[in-house]
Amino acid sequence: MKFRRIIAATLVLTSGSVGTALAGNTGPPSSTVSQSAPPTSAIAAPKPVPPFKPLPRGATGAEIQKALHTYASSTGQTYTVNGADFRPGSRPKSKPAMAPAAVPDRFTYLTPEQCRTKPEGRMDFASNYVGKIQNHWQWCGWIDMQAYTTTPHLLTGVPVKNASIDFRLTIIGWGSSTDSSIKFNLYVDNIRNPIKMTPQNTSLTFRPWCDGMSGGSCSLPNAQTGTIAALSTGAVSMTTTVNLPTASATNPDRITTFLAGINVEDTSTLAPGQIATIGSIKPLIRCDGATAPNRGGFTTNACIYPGVSAAYSLSKSDPVIGEVAQHIYWAQTDPNSTTPLPAAGDQKSIPHEVQREVDPVKRDANGDVATHTCDTQLQQPRPPGKSCDEYPFRSTKQGAATGLNDYSVALITDTHNSLEGSQRGQWYTDDRYLDGDYFRVVVTP
């Protein structure tokens, strides 16, 4: 059986030969599966990105975090979270029916139909492919495929197509905030153009795997097989469980990274015993067990899709925390006019992108420096109902205790200050922000 292999960043296509004969042909029959053109208007191919470089087993948590940040930046994929959605008492969003309970309910998720409208979601074998990463908790991809049988021509030996069927495959991947597992929902639809190969005589097998782990191991479910006709009636669900590495001084959060895969195989009764491997879907996964004290307040293990950059968004017009947003906007757009003022001849550089800090000693140090600056350089005594606000946040590695003046303090309404801190803490937890994870801070009108 002959195979053709095409490798992309996150998807491997392997086509094989199996099949039936027609008059004028000779030799063993063969079947092939290939990418086909969408039946409707074409959707642009996704952006090629450099593949994620596998990390060695035993890589430190800091090394993993740095590599993931570099990779997320390279994909160009982002998502924005509205800080107000994580405020105490805010209403959860409505999750799609197929979303598992193990993903938080304050994020926006795609249905399979919505996924198919996203250029990043289209699987393209000719480019490095990462899929559509909606946020830390959802990944998706889709592709139009054609399965067909061929036989060698009697005179030339060139394979001749003699039967085929087109269909669409959509895969939705889900993280978990309650354990170290990844779930895939697979959908087969848009079946069309059956020529001898039919939904009843053509079957697909979904076979899970994982690769490139920087620590730990995978426990894989059994493969699932069904005819295209049967598979089109509902989603196939598969869950891969990850056994995390043990905690160490260099990896206290038990972080591991790997590629989770679903091999898709095609068989047909037109070519008994022959198998064609359609492809392998390989989104990047990060799992962790950051449940130790002072590691961010997590109580369960979790797995996420890390190849996407998040923006934490605050509004200046928000009546509840708007003064915090106004202070951040000032600090980001005119840092040299903020307190503390830069030294003579210096320029302040206040970052838009920061990293979470979970160490309570370091957070307190950030707060102490900021409070001292408020007490010595701003109005004293403080007006009633005002408190010292700082940016970058004290819960980041770029806080005021860095030894530089690249921060800002301001006196704002204390309820604005405390409520913004509360909602951001809830977002850290819901979005699985570990120590050292990067995020951008965005201010809107």
KATA-V382990 format. One record per residue. RES is the residue in one small letter. D_LAST is the distance of its C-alpha to the last C-alpha in whole Angstrom. Layout:
res->(RES:RES)
d_last->(D_LAST:D_LAST)
This chain:
res->(m:k:f:r:r:i:i:a:a:t:l:v:l:t:s:g:s:v:g:t:a:l:a:g:n:t:g:p:p:s:s:t:v:s:q:s:a:p:p:t:s:a:i:a:a:p:k:p:v:p:p:f:k:p:l:p:r:g:a:t:g:a:e:i:q:k:a:l:h:t:y:a:s:s:t:g:q:t:y:t:v:n:g:a:d:f:r:p:g:s:r:p:k:s:k:p:a:m:a:p:a:a:v:p:d:r:f:t:y:l:t:p:e:q:c:r:t:k:p:e:g:r:m:d:f:a:s:n:y:v:g:k:i:q:n:h:w:q:w:c:g:w:i:d:m:q:a:y:t:t:t:p:h:l:l:t:g:v:p:v:k:n:a:s:i:d:f:r:l:t:i:i:g:w:g:s:s:t:d:s:s:i:k:f:n:l:y:v:d:n:i:r:n:p:i:k:m:t:p:q:n:t:s:l:t:f:r:p:w:c:d:g:m:s:g:g:s:c:s:l:p:n:a:q:t:g:t:i:a:a:l:s:t:g:a:v:s:m:t:t:t:v:n:l:p:t:a:s:a:t:n:p:d:r:i:t:t:f:l:a:g:i:n:v:e:d:t:s:t:l:a:p:g:q:i:a:t:i:g:s:i:k:p:l:i:r:c:d:g:a:t:a:p:n:r:g:g:f:t:t:n:a:c:i:y:p:g:v:s:a:a:y:s:l:s:k:s:d:p:v:i:g:e:v:a:q:h:i:y:w:a:q:t:d:p:n:s:t:t:p:l:p:a:a:g:d:q:k:s:i:p:h:e:v:q:r:e:v:d:p:v:k:r:d:a:n:g:d:v:a:t:h:t:c:d:t:q:l:q:q:p:r:p:p:g:k:s:c:d:e:y:p:f:r:s:t:k:q:g:a:a:t:g:l:n:d:y:s:v:a:l:i:t:d:t:h:n:s:l:e:g:s:q:r:g:q:w:y:t:d:d:r:y:l:d:g:d:y:f:r:v:v:v:t:p)
d_last->(62:60:56:53:51:47:45:41:38:38:41:45:46:50:52:56:59:61:62:65:67:68:71:72:70:71:70:68:65:61:58:55:51:48:45:45:43:41:42:39:37:36:33:32:34:32:31:34:33:35:37:36:39:41:41:45:46:45:42:40:37:35:37:36:32:32:34:31:28:30:31:27:26:29:28:24:23:20:18:15:15:13:14:14:17:19:19:22:23:20:22:23:23:26:28:30:34:35:32:34:34:34:30:27:26:22:22:22:25:27:30:33:32:28:30:32:29:28:29:29:31:34:37:38:42:41:38:37:35:33:32:28:27:24:24:26:28:29:30:32:34:36:39:42:45:49:52:55:59:61:64:66:68:72:72:69:68:64:62:62:59:61:59:55:52:48:46:42:41:38:37:34:34:33:33:34:32:36:38:39:39:37:38:38:38:40:41:43:43:43:47:49:51:54:57:60:57:56:53:56:58:55:53:51:51:48:48:46:46:44:45:44:43:42:44:45:46:46:48:48:48:51:51:50:52:52:53:50:51:51:48:46:46:44:42:44:42:43:42:43:43:43:45:43:44:46:44:44:44:42:40:40:37:40:37:39:38:40:39:40:42:44:47:47:51:53:56:58:62:62:63:64:63:61:57:54:51:48:46:44:40:39:35:35:35:34:36:36:38:36:37:39:38:35:34:31:32:33:36:37:37:34:34:31:30:29:28:25:22:19:15:14:11:9:6:5:6:9:12:14:13:10:12:12:9:9:13:12:10:12:15:14:14:16:19:22:20:20:23:25:26:27:31:33:32:30:26:24:22:20:19:16:19:21:24:25:28:30:33:33:34:32:29:31:32:28:27:30:30:26:28:30:28:26:30:31:28:26:27:30:31:28:27:27:24:23:23:23:20:20:18:19:20:24:24:24:27:25:25:26:30:30:32:29:27:24:22:20:21:19:20:18:19:21:20:16:18:21:19:16:20:21:19:19:23:23:21:23:26:25:24:27:26:29:30:29:26:23:20:17:14:10:7:4:0)
